[in-house]
Amino acid sequence: MDSLFSLLPVSLSSSDWLIALQSFMQQGGQVLWWLSGVVALTWLLIIERLIYLFVQFPKQRKEWTDAWHARSDQNSWYALSIREGWLAQAQRHLFQNLNFIKVLVAICPMLGLLGTVTGMISVFDVMENQGSSNPKLMASGISLATLPTMAGMVAALTGMFFHARLVKACQVREIKLEKSLRSHR
C-alpha cells in the first residue's frame, strides 16, 4: 500500500496550492484579505440562493399550487387575497439577499482600488526613502497596487454574472408561480 502512494507525483500531505495562495495574498497586502472576505461572503450568499431556488422553492411552489387547485373557490375576493399573499411571500423569499449580493459585488472593485492606492503609497514611500533607482524595492509596492485591483475586478465580474443569472431565475420562477395560481374556472 505504501508503494502505491509513493507513485503519486505529489504527496498527499503537501499543500502547494495553499502555499501559492498564501504567497499571492501576501503580495497583494492587507486589502486582498479584506477582499477575500467580501468574496467569501458573496459566494456563501450565492450558494444559499442556488440551494433555495433548486431545493426549497420547488417544494413551496408545489404546496401553494396544490392548495390553490384544491380550493373550490378561486374567484372570490378572499381567494384572490390569499393568492396575492402567496405571490408576495414568494417574491420576498425569491429575491431575499439579492440586493445584499449586489452591494457586495459593487464593493469588490472599490476594495481593489483601495489596494491600488495603498500599493502606490508604498511605492512612493520606497522612492522617498531609498530613491527611485532600485526597482526591486519598488516591486513589492507595485504588486500591492496591481494584485488587489485585478482580484477586485475578477470578483466583481463573476459576481455580476451570477447576480444577473440569479435575478433572471427568480423572475422566471415568480412568473411561473403566478401562472400556476390562476383560476381554472
Secondary structure as the mmCIF struct_conf table of DSSP 4:
data_model
#
loop_
_struct_conf.conf_type_id
_struct_conf.id
_struct_conf.beg_label_comp_id
_struct_conf.beg_label_asym_id
_struct_conf.beg_label_seq_id
_struct_conf.end_label_comp_id
_struct_conf.end_label_asym_id
_struct_conf.end_label_seq_id
HELX_RH_AL_P HELX_RH_AL_P1 ASP A 2 SER A 6
TURN_TY1_P TURN_TY1_P1 LEU A 7 LEU A 7
BEND BEND1 LEU A 8 VAL A 10
TURN_TY1_P TURN_TY1_P2 LEU A 12 SER A 13
HELX_RH_AL_P HELX_RH_AL_P2 ASP A 16 GLY A 28
HELX_RH_AL_P HELX_RH_AL_P3 GLN A 30 ILE A 51
HELX_RH_PI_P HELX_RH_PI_P1 TYR A 52 GLN A 56
HELX_RH_AL_P HELX_RH_AL_P4 PHE A 57 ALA A 70
BEND BEND2 SER A 72 SER A 72
BEND BEND3 ASN A 75 SER A 76
HELX_RH_AL_P HELX_RH_AL_P5 TRP A 77 LEU A 94
TURN_TY1_P TURN_TY1_P3 PHE A 95 ASN A 97
HELX_RH_AL_P HELX_RH_AL_P6 LEU A 98 GLN A 130
TURN_TY1_P TURN_TY1_P4 SER A 132 SER A 133
HELX_RH_AL_P HELX_RH_AL_P7 PRO A 135 SER A 180
TURN_TY1_P TURN_TY1_P5 LEU A 181 LEU A 181
BEND BEND4 ARG A 182 ARG A 182
#
